[in-house]
Amino acid sequence: MTVNIQISDAVYASLLNGTKRIQGTLALVNPTEGNFHEHRKTWRQKPGTKYMRLPHGRVTVTDEDVRMRISINVDEAGIVPSQIILDESGRASDFVDVMFDKY
């Protein structure tokens, strides 16, 4: 099966340069034709943002909020997820306390 995809000139130039990976979505017009729409993902750390890496995640403290992300692969041998959550939450809590003491 052949599918024809229409892309913008900028995306085409990026593909030719091979300088970056291009992420986006395909919107099919019909079963053999579609349009590609690029997603722009740029992340800049805001001033005043502090973060700490955890073995299974990250905790971030900004002027506006506190975020914590933990991702545990269920295939990790000998891992008890509940214990990891407790341990890393404790470390994150200590980090947040230190950050708020500085303000």
N, C-alpha and C positions, 0 to 999 in steps of 0.2 A: 504494500500500500504506500502511496506517495501522498504526503501532506504538504501543501504550499503554505509557507508562513511569511507574512509581511512584517518587516521590522523597520524602525526609523533609521535615518542616515547616521545618527550619533551612535546607536547601538551597533550598526554595521562597522563603523570606524573602530569602535572598541574591540570588536571581534577580530578585525584585521590586525590591530596593534597587539592583541594578546596580552594587554597590560593588566587586566582584571577579570574576575569572574562576573558574569552578568546574571542577575536574578530577576525574575519577573513571572508573569502569568500569560497563558495562552487563552485567547478567546476564539473559539471556533465559530466561523461563519456558517460552515456546512461541514460534512464529514471529511472533506479533503482540503479545506482552506481555513486559515486562521490568522489572527493578528497577535503579535507579541507586545506586551506592555511592560516596560522595565520598572522595577522597584528601586527607588533610591534609598539606600540605608547608610546614613552617615550618623556617627555617634561622636559627640564632643562632650568631654567632661565639663560640667558646669563649674564655675568658680565656687569654692567652698565645699565641693563634693569630696568625701573621704570614703574609702572602701577597704575592705580586708578580704583576701581570698581565703576560702575554707577548703579543706580536702575534697568536699563534695558540693561546693557552692560558693556563694559570695554574699557579703553584707555591705550595704551602701547607706551612708548617712548624708543627707542634704539639708539645706535650710528648711525644706518643705516636708520631707518625709524620711522614713526609715524603711529599707527593703531588705529582705533576706530570701535567698533562693538556695534550695538544697535539691540536688538531683542524685539519687542513688540507683546505680544499675543493679537490678535484681540478680544478675549473673555473677556478681562479685562473690567469690567463695568465702565462706565463713563470716559473712557480714550480717549483723543484726541491725536492720534499719532503724528500729526504735532507739537503740543505744546511740547510733550515729546522730540522729536528730537531737537527742538530749545533749550529747557532748558538744556538737557544733552550735546548737542554740545557746548553750552556756558561754562558749567563746565569743559568739556574736553579741550576746548581751553585755559581756565585759567590754567589748570594743565600743558599743553604743554608749555605755556609761562614761567611758573615757572621753569620747567625742563631745558629749553634752557637758562634761565638767570643764572642757576648754572654752565653751561659749559663755 
